Amino acid sequence: MKKVIYCKDVGFDCEGVIRANTEEEAMQQAVTHAREVHGVTDISEEVVSKIKSVMQEE
């Protein structure tokens, strides 16, 4: 099953969707997306926890 993260579920007004084969790949893509699209430079443990909490399986 693929891991899926909907950016709007993390709290952004964004239609971005991340799909990856593993949780690690999904998290890497999410961090890159947050930095490049939303200008988030500090990826705290709180942010990581929030992303993991909304990650779904597809």
C-alpha positions in Angstrom: 0.0 0.0 0.0 1.1 3.5 -0.7 1.4 6.2 1.9 -0.6 9.3 1.2 -0.4 12.8 2.7 -2.9 15.5 1.8 -1.3 18.9 2.5 -4.6 20.4 3.6 -4.8 17.8 6.4 -1.6 19.2 7.8 -3.2 22.6 8.0 -2.2 24.4 4.8 -4.5 25.9 2.2 -3.0 23.6 -0.4 -4.3 20.9 -2.7 -0.9 19.1 -2.7 -0.9 15.4 -2.4 2.1 13.2 -1.6 2.2 9.5 -2.5 5.1 7.3 -1.7 5.8 3.6 -1.2 7.1 4.0 2.4 6.6 6.3 5.3 10.2 7.4 5.1 9.8 8.4 1.4 6.5 10.2 2.2 8.1 12.1 5.0 11.1 13.2 2.8 8.7 14.4 0.1 6.5 16.2 2.7 9.6 18.0 4.2 10.7 19.1 0.7 7.2 20.3 -0.2 6.9 22.2 3.1 10.2 24.0 2.4 9.8 24.7 -1.3 6.1 25.5 -1.5 5.3 26.9 1.9 8.7 28.3 3.0 8.8 26.2 6.2 12.4 26.2 7.3 12.0 24.7 10.8 10.7 21.2 10.7 10.2 20.5 14.4 9.2 17.2 16.0 5.7 18.7 16.4 5.5 19.2 12.6 6.8 15.7 12.0 4.2 14.3 14.4 1.4 16.2 12.7 2.4 14.9 9.3 2.6 11.3 10.5 -0.8 11.7 12.2 -2.6 12.5 9.0 -0.7 10.0 6.8 -3.1 7.5 5.2 -2.7 4.3 3.3 -4.0 3.9 -0.2 
